């Protein structure tokens, strides 16, 4: 079944040759082969822990080591659902982004403005935009619903791979399994 693309505003952050080179080096360290290209098999839903889209863009645009792991390239995600329910494409899904340890080699990242899962699940505009985008991406890349996961579910993905020992169990708590059960149930209707 074909699903029409939702309205997406393209506001790309700079994925220049330097940043793509850093992604190739990151991929070599973490996945065993150097590539900046993404072949999507998973969609990871994130909560940005930010109250507005500009704060998220300000975090992702600079190519600086992140405060948690201190790695390059800088953090980024492919898409952002804004506080008003607009969809922004920050990075083309042809490129890898650093958003989920162990899955960056196969995962499209979708950030959502908000502080907790409920800020999306209980906000009609944000949830509608998120579900439309995710349904379209699933169709476009042939991603099964069980491979649409919350960040907190990353370690249970069959695609999870991490060569750096200290990071093999690293994840975050956003989009809990409980919240994702609700999300996937709603997604199944799209």
SVG drawing of the C-alpha trace seen along z (x, -y; Angstrom):
<svg xmlns="http://www.w3.org/2000/svg" viewBox="-7 -28 45 38">
<polyline fill="none" stroke="black" stroke-width="0.4" points="0.0,0.0 1.3,-3.4 1.1,-6.2 1.3,-9.8 4.2,-11.8 3.1,-14.2 4.0,-17.9 7.7,-18.1 9.7,-21.3 13.4,-20.8 15.7,-22.6 18.9,-20.6 21.8,-21.0 25.2,-20.9 26.2,-17.3 29.3,-18.5 32.3,-16.3 34.0,-16.7 30.9,-15.5 30.4,-12.6 34.0,-11.7 33.6,-11.7 30.6,-9.5 32.6,-7.0 35.2,-6.9 32.5,-6.6 30.9,-3.7 34.3,-1.9 34.8,-2.1 31.2,-1.2 30.0,1.1 33.2,2.5 33.0,0.8 33.3,-2.8 30.2,-4.3 28.2,-7.5 25.3,-6.0 22.2,-4.9 20.2,-1.8 17.1,-2.2 15.8,0.9 14.6,-0.7 12.8,-3.9 13.7,-5.3 11.4,-7.7 13.0,-10.2 11.9,-12.9 14.2,-15.9 13.9,-17.2 13.4,-20.7 10.4,-23.0 10.9,-24.2 12.2,-23.3 15.0,-25.9 16.6,-24.5 16.8,-21.1 18.2,-22.6 20.8,-24.5 21.9,-21.3 22.2,-19.4 23.6,-22.0 27.1,-22.4 29.4,-19.6 30.9,-19.3 31.5,-16.4 28.4,-15.6 28.5,-16.2 27.5,-12.5 29.9,-10.5 32.3,-13.1 32.2,-11.8 32.1,-13.1 30.2,-13.7 27.9,-15.8 24.5,-14.5 21.7,-14.7 18.4,-13.2 16.7,-13.0 13.4,-14.5 11.9,-16.8 8.3,-17.1 7.9,-20.7 5.9,-22.0 3.1,-23.0 3.1,-19.6 5.2,-20.6 7.6,-18.0 11.1,-19.2 13.7,-17.2 17.0,-18.0 19.1,-15.4 18.4,-13.4 17.7,-9.8 20.4,-8.9 23.0,-9.8 23.6,-8.3 23.0,-10.4 24.2,-9.9 21.0,-9.5 20.9,-6.0 24.0,-4.1 24.1,-0.6 21.6,-1.5 23.0,-4.6 24.0,-2.3 20.4,-1.3 18.1,-3.7 16.1,-6.8 15.8,-9.1 12.7,-11.2 12.9,-13.8 9.8,-15.2 9.7,-18.5 8.7,-17.9 10.1,-16.8 8.4,-13.4 6.5,-10.8 3.1,-12.2 4.0,-15.6 3.5,-13.8 1.0,-11.1 -1.4,-13.6 -0.9,-16.4 -3.1,-15.8 -1.0,-17.9 2.4,-16.4 1.0,-12.8 -0.8,-13.2 2.3,-14.5 4.5,-11.8 2.2,-9.0 1.9,-10.4 5.6,-10.7 6.4,-7.3 3.7,-5.6 5.1,-7.1 8.7,-6.2 7.6,-2.6 6.0,-2.4 8.9,-4.1 11.6,-1.8 9.6,1.4 10.1,1.2 7.9,3.5 5.9,2.0 7.9,4.0 11.0,2.2 9.5,-1.2 10.9,-1.5 11.4,-4.0 14.9,-5.0 14.5,-3.0 13.9,0.1 17.2,-0.1 19.0,2.7 16.2,5.2 16.4,4.5 17.7,7.4 19.7,4.8 21.6,3.5 25.3,3.7 28.0,2.0 31.7,2.8 32.7,0.4 32.4,2.5 31.6,-0.4 28.6,-1.3 27.0,2.1 24.3,1.5 24.0,-2.3 20.5,-3.6 18.1,-6.3 14.7,-6.3 12.6,-8.2 9.7,-6.6 9.3,-3.8 8.0,-0.4 4.6,-1.2 4.4,-4.4 5.5,-2.7 2.9,0.0 0.3,-2.8 2.2,-4.5 2.5,-1.3 -1.2,-0.4 -2.1,-3.9 0.5,-3.5 -1.1,-0.2 -4.3,-2.2 -2.4,-4.4"/>
</svg>
